[in-house]
């Protein structure tokens, strides 16, 4: 395993043609950090009414009230854990999508630069 791939910002990689470029992990890192911060904020600031509005438990109860349903107490914790897991997975997927797009552009730019040098 290439340990440099674990760098939260990026690392050196090679294109299919063998040209070196800086591969990014920044979007994944940023999206996961934001998701973790939003999920942790209500527990870090328990007296804040604004932070309480972002708890998964509050959001689930609000959603249940919207549909005029009740959620049994024994299901609230598993549903909240599932909601947090989905939030983190969605953040990772969005970050991975951004990184893939950026890395594709960087690889194309590195190949184009190498092609220009070869033509001279």
Buried (B, 14 or more C-beta within 10 A) or exposed (E): EEEEEEBEEBBEBEBEEEBEBEBBBBBBBBBBEBBBEBBEBBEEEEEEEEBBEBBBBBEBBEEBEEEEEEEEEEEBEEBBEEBBEEBBEEBBEBBBEBBEEBBEEBBEEBBEEBEEEEEE
